[in-house]
Amino acid sequence: MARVFTTRFSFNHQIYDAIVTIISQQGQLNFNIRVMDAELLQLLPDGHLNYSGKDGFKDIPAENQLAQTLISSIAVSIEKHLTIQP
């Protein structure tokens, strides 16, 4: 089963949008995130972020602290969507 939604997240004193796809396979959540703003491509060069498991974003190797902060900001926004199920 897949779930697709957009989310807004705060990063560096600005609000950005991302498209999130969550696919559940064999009881594991797989996250695919696409950021839309060109400014963020400096931190996520291909504009994509993929991880498995709710806390899988913590295992993503970031090039620097700013990129890690971006990844965490997106994950916090996604977590809000997961706790408010339709």
Steps between C-alpha positions, in 0.01 A plus 500: 500500500632846411422838641592823320468848646666839506643643817629838604806526717696780658869526425740789542214738591303422184214268409551243223288228338583137435317212335506187714428144392476235768487138394435222749668174403513200729422716802781748423435863405708632212515876453572684175515878531538754222578862584378752249700815578819564302671648808488160668678329212826632643445274802319212326660507152247275329206637699415154631520341839432131561500300819338196661332493837353787694840600642702402193579863424744492794721256309531714186855627462483878462782701350479763775298613801275723289400207280432290812279779637306506173446124510383518862260786421339298223474193724328699776243624250437147373462374857215747549320347200549150636352586838195664342358212298189573289 
